[in-house]
Amino acid sequence: MVTHNWTVTDDLIGLFMYNLKYKYNSDKLLSIAEVAKIINVSEDSLKTKIRNYLYIDSDGQQGAPKYSPKSKRVYDIYNKHTELDMVMEIAEKNKEFLEYYKRLLTAKNK
């Protein structure tokens, strides 16, 4: 099994997915499968990353405890960002994610 070396951008996308589900009260339904493909990880790996952020955010009360120091740094820097600010930050680094996000917004508004 090949281990994915999570980049800061990958981690930021994981945090964004966490925030969509738990913080932003968003009605946007980003597909775990599609996002996992975009950042070249398995669905289980992305789900674990989201649970890592739940663990960090809940002070260890919920989620998956084995997170990386990089994930904690990303959380500390970006957790207070708005949904739009996070999308803009990700967009600068991952155009494929931006295109996917835009397709979802377009489909939702039809």
VEXKOLTI-703364 format. One record per residue (C-alpha): chain; residue in one letter; y, x, z; residue number from 1. Coordinates in Angstrom, 1 decimal, m for minus. Example, Ala and Ser with C-alpha at 12.3 -4.5 7.8 and 13.67 -1.06 7.14 Angstrom:
# residues 2
@c A&r A&yy m4.5&xx 12.3&zz 7.8&k 1
@c A&r S&yy m1.1&xx 13.7&zz 7.1&k 2
***
This chain:
# residues 110
@c A&r M&yy 0.0&xx 0.0&zz 0.0&k 1
@c A&r V&yy 3.4&xx 1.3&zz m1.0&k 2
@c A&r T&yy 6.1&xx 1.1&zz 1.7&k 3
@c A&r H&yy 9.5&xx m0.1&zz 0.6&k 4
@c A&r N&yy 12.4&xx 2.2&zz 1.6&k 5
@c A&r W&yy 15.0&xx m0.5&zz 2.6&k 6
@c A&r T&yy 18.5&xx 0.4&zz 1.4&k 7
@c A&r V&yy 21.6&xx m0.7&zz 3.3&k 8
@c A&r T&yy 22.1&xx m3.3&zz 0.5&k 9
@c A&r D&yy 18.5&xx m4.6&zz 0.9&k 10
@c A&r D&yy 19.1&xx m4.9&zz 4.7&k 11
@c A&r L&yy 22.4&xx m6.7&zz 4.0&k 12
@c A&r I&yy 20.6&xx m9.2&zz 1.8&k 13
@c A&r G&yy 18.1&xx m9.7&zz 4.6&k 14
@c A&r L&yy 20.9&xx m10.3&zz 7.1&k 15
@c A&r F&yy 22.6&xx m12.7&zz 4.6&k 16
@c A&r M&yy 19.3&xx m14.6&zz 4.3&k 17
@c A&r Y&yy 19.1&xx m14.8&zz 8.1&k 18
@c A&r N&yy 22.7&xx m16.0&zz 8.4&k 19
@c A&r L&yy 22.2&xx m18.7&zz 5.8&k 20
@c A&r K&yy 19.3&xx m20.1&zz 7.8&k 21
@c A&r Y&yy 20.6&xx m19.6&zz 11.3&k 22
@c A&r K&yy 24.4&xx m19.2&zz 11.3&k 23
@c A&r Y&yy 26.2&xx m20.6&zz 8.3&k 24
@c A&r N&yy 24.7&xx m24.1&zz 8.4&k 25
@c A&r S&yy 24.4&xx m23.6&zz 4.7&k 26
@c A&r D&yy 22.9&xx m26.1&zz 2.4&k 27
@c A&r K&yy 22.1&xx m23.3&zz m0.1&k 28
@c A&r L&yy 18.4&xx m22.8&zz m0.4&k 29
@c A&r L&yy 17.8&xx m19.3&zz m1.6&k 30
@c A&r S&yy 14.2&xx m18.7&zz m2.5&k 31
@c A&r I&yy 12.5&xx m16.0&zz m0.4&k 32
@c A&r A&yy 10.2&xx m15.3&zz m3.4&k 33
@c A&r E&yy 13.2&xx m14.9&zz m5.8&k 34
@c A&r V&yy 15.2&xx m12.7&zz m3.5&k 35
@c A&r A&yy 12.1&xx m10.6&zz m2.6&k 36
@c A&r K&yy 11.6&xx m10.0&zz m6.3&k 37
@c A&r I&yy 15.3&xx m9.0&zz m6.7&k 38
@c A&r I&yy 15.0&xx m6.3&zz m4.0&k 39
@c A&r N&yy 11.5&xx m5.4&zz m4.9&k 40
@c A&r V&yy 9.7&xx m6.3&zz m1.7&k 41
@c A&r S&yy 7.0&xx m8.7&zz m0.8&k 42
@c A&r E&yy 7.8&xx m12.1&zz 0.5&k 43
@c A&r D&yy 6.2&xx m11.2&zz 3.8&k 44
@c A&r S&yy 8.4&xx m8.1&zz 4.1&k 45
@c A&r L&yy 11.6&xx m10.1&zz 3.5&k 46
@c A&r K&yy 10.4&xx m12.8&zz 6.0&k 47
@c A&r T&yy 9.8&xx m10.1&zz 8.6&k 48
@c A&r K&yy 13.3&xx m8.6&zz 7.9&k 49
@c A&r I&yy 14.8&xx m12.0&zz 8.6&k 50
@c A&r R&yy 12.8&xx m12.3&zz 11.8&k 51
@c A&r N&yy 14.0&xx m8.8&zz 12.8&k 52
@c A&r Y&yy 17.6&xx m10.1&zz 12.6&k 53
@c A&r L&yy 16.6&xx m13.1&zz 14.7&k 54
@c A&r Y&yy 15.2&xx m10.7&zz 17.3&k 55
@c A&r I&yy 18.4&xx m8.6&zz 17.3&k 56
@c A&r D&yy 20.7&xx m11.7&zz 17.4&k 57
@c A&r S&yy 18.7&xx m13.4&zz 20.1&k 58
@c A&r D&yy 18.6&xx m10.3&zz 22.3&k 59
@c A&r G&yy 14.9&xx m10.1&zz 22.0&k 60
@c A&r Q&yy 14.1&xx m13.8&zz 22.9&k 61
@c A&r Q&yy 12.8&xx m14.7&zz 19.4&k 62
@c A&r G&yy 11.8&xx m13.0&zz 16.2&k 63
@c A&r A&yy 10.1&xx m9.7&zz 15.2&k 64
@c A&r P&yy 10.9&xx m6.7&zz 17.5&k 65
@c A&r K&yy 10.1&xx m3.7&zz 15.3&k 66
@c A&r Y&yy 13.4&xx m3.3&zz 13.5&k 67
@c A&r S&yy 14.9&xx m0.1&zz 12.1&k 68
@c A&r P&yy 18.0&xx 1.6&zz 13.4&k 69
@c A&r K&yy 19.5&xx 0.9&zz 10.0&k 70
@c A&r S&yy 19.0&xx m2.8&zz 10.4&k 71
@c A&r K&yy 20.8&xx m2.7&zz 13.8&k 72
@c A&r R&yy 23.7&xx m0.9&zz 12.2&k 73
@c A&r V&yy 23.9&xx m3.4&zz 9.3&k 74
@c A&r Y&yy 23.8&xx m6.2&zz 11.9&k 75
@c A&r D&yy 26.6&xx m4.6&zz 14.0&k 76
@c A&r I&yy 28.8&xx m4.1&zz 11.0&k 77
@c A&r Y&yy 28.3&xx m7.3&zz 9.0&k 78
@c A&r N&yy 27.1&xx m10.0&zz 11.4&k 79
@c A&r K&yy 30.6&xx m11.5&zz 12.0&k 80
@c A&r H&yy 31.4&xx m11.6&zz 8.2&k 81
@c A&r T&yy 31.8&xx m15.0&zz 6.6&k 82
@c A&r E&yy 29.3&xx m16.1&zz 3.9&k 83
@c A&r L&yy 31.8&xx m15.4&zz 1.2&k 84
@c A&r D&yy 32.6&xx m11.9&zz 2.6&k 85
@c A&r M&yy 28.9&xx m11.1&zz 2.7&k 86
@c A&r V&yy 28.4&xx m12.3&zz m0.9&k 87
@c A&r M&yy 31.3&xx m10.2&zz m2.0&k 88
@c A&r E&yy 29.9&xx m7.1&zz m0.2&k 89
@c A&r I&yy 26.4&xx m7.6&zz m1.7&k 90
@c A&r A&yy 27.9&xx m8.3&zz m5.2&k 91
@c A&r E&yy 29.4&xx m4.9&zz m5.4&k 92
@c A&r K&yy 26.0&xx m3.3&zz m4.9&k 93
@c A&r N&yy 23.4&xx m5.7&zz m6.4&k 94
@c A&r K&yy 24.5&xx m7.6&zz m9.5&k 95
@c A&r E&yy 21.1&xx m9.2&zz m9.9&k 96
@c A&r F&yy 21.5&xx m10.9&zz m6.5&k 97
@c A&r L&yy 25.0&xx m12.0&zz m7.5&k 98
@c A&r E&yy 23.7&xx m13.6&zz m10.7&k 99
@c A&r Y&yy 20.9&xx m15.4&zz m8.8&k 100
@c A&r Y&yy 23.4&xx m16.7&zz m6.2&k 101
@c A&r K&yy 25.8&xx m17.9&zz m9.0&k 102
@c A&r R&yy 23.0&xx m19.7&zz m10.7&k 103
@c A&r L&yy 22.2&xx m21.6&zz m7.5&k 104
@c A&r L&yy 25.8&xx m22.6&zz m7.0&k 105
@c A&r T&yy 26.1&xx m23.8&zz m10.6&k 106
@c A&r A&yy 22.8&xx m25.8&zz m10.3&k 107
@c A&r K&yy 24.0&xx m27.3&zz m7.1&k 108
@c A&r N&yy 27.3&xx m28.4&zz m8.5&k 109
@c A&r K&yy 25.8&xx m30.2&zz m11.6&k 110
***
